[in-house]
């Protein structure tokens, strides 16, 4: 017979909160996860704690679906990390419930590689590491990736224009 006031659901919820807080706040050791999918140039699907979890690469923004260079950015990220075990340095959870993180494969900082190779912009609205700006500038000046196009449009501008066209 269970003692009054000891509900298994409440205990499970409390354990979830206590275990999840360090990761949600970016504290503690990096999480090691397996990448099982690549949604686009800045979003992954990983296996975390036994379930599929969406991960958004922190501080970068890659072309959206339907936007020029989207397919190439997605392929670049896929070639780097699909079916690999990576480390996540969690920095936040976005408004869609995705884990926002720096992604590391060994000593390679994947977020930075995507910017350096011209597959993504620095997402200035959420920028913490100012050195990423120099990586973007070098890629732009060298005409790498999306910077080889005549007039690339930032994904946040693309989203704003598309939202405006639906009203």
N, C-alpha and C positions, 0 to 999 in steps of 0.2 A: 504494500500500500504506500502510495506517495504521500509525503508530508504536505500539508496545506501551504500554498504560496510558492511551491517549487515546480514551475511549469517548464517542461522541456523546450518549448518554443522560445520562451523568454531567455533561457540559458543559451540556446543556440544563437539567438540574435545578439546577446551580449558578447559571446565569443567572436562572432563575425565582426562586430564593431571594434573590439579590442585588437583583433588581428589585423583588420583593414586600415586602421588609423595611420600607422606608420607609413604604409605604402601610399595612401591617398595624399599624405602630406609630403611625400618625397623623402622621408627619413629612412634610416636603416640601410642595410646592404642592398645593392642592386638586385633586381629580380632576374633570374635566368629562365627564359621561356623559349619555346619552339615556335618559329614562324610557320604557319600553315596556309596563309593566304596573303595576297597583296591586293588591296582594294583600289588604290591609286598611288600616285607618287609621294603621298605623305600619310598613308594609312595602311596598317597591317592588321592581320588577324593572327592571334597567338593562342597557344594553349597556356592558360594561367590557372593554377589551382584546380586543374582537371577539367576546365571548361574553356570554350572559345571566347576570346575577349578582343574587342576592337581597341587598337592602339593608334593614336594620332602622334606623328613625329612633332616634337616641340620645336617652336621657333621658326618653322619653315612652312611654306604654302606652295603646293604644286598645282599645275593646271587642272581644272575641273573636267569632268566628263563632258565631251562635246567641245571642249576648248582645244585649240592647237597645242600640240606637244603633250597632251594628256597620256596618250598611249605610250609614247617614248619614255616619259617619266615613270609610268607604272612599270614598264619593262625594265628600266634601269634599277629600280628598287627591288623588283622581283629577282633579277639576276644577282643582286648583292646578298639578299637575306632569305629567300624562300627555302624552306626545309633546313634552315640553320638554327642553331641555338644561339640566341643573342642575350645581351644584358640590357635591361631597361633601368634607366634612372628616372623614376617617376617624378614629375614636377606638378601635375595637376590632374583634374578630371574636368572635361569640357561639358558644355551645356547639353550635349547629346549622350552623356554618360561614358564617353570613351576615356580611356587612360591616356594622358598626354605625357610623353616621355622622350628622353634622349635615348637613342638606340645605338648600342655598341656591339660590334662583332670583333672579338679580340681587342686590338688597340685601335681599330677603325671606328671613327665617329660617323655613323651613317648619315645623320642629319646634315652634318657639315659636308660630307661627300656629295650629297644631292645638290647642295648650293654650289660647291666648287665646280661641279661638272655641268652646271647650267640646267639642271632638271627642276629646280625650285627657286622661289624667291625667299628672301629673309622676310618673315612675317613680323613686320615692325611693330604691330600692335601688341605682340606678345614677346618681344625680344628681350632677352636677359643677357646674352653673350654678345657684346658689341663687336667682337672680332669677326663674327659672321658677315658683317657688312663689307669688310675687306675681301672676303672670299667671293661675295656676290659681285663686287666691283671688278675683281680680276677676271671672273668668268664673263662678265658683260664686255669688258675691254677686249678679251680674246675671242669674242663671238662664239662662245661654247654653248652647246645645247640650245635652249629656247632663245638665247641671245643671238643665234644665227638668223632668226626670223626678223622681218622688217620692223614690225611694231608690236612686240609681245604685250599682252594685256595682263596685269596682275589679277590673280584669281579673285581677290576680294572685290575688284572693280567688275570683273566678269559676273560674279554672283549678284552684285548690286544692279547691274544693267538687266540681267535676266529677271530679277524680281520685279523691277520696274516695268518690264514689258508684259508681265502677267496681270498687272492691275488695270 
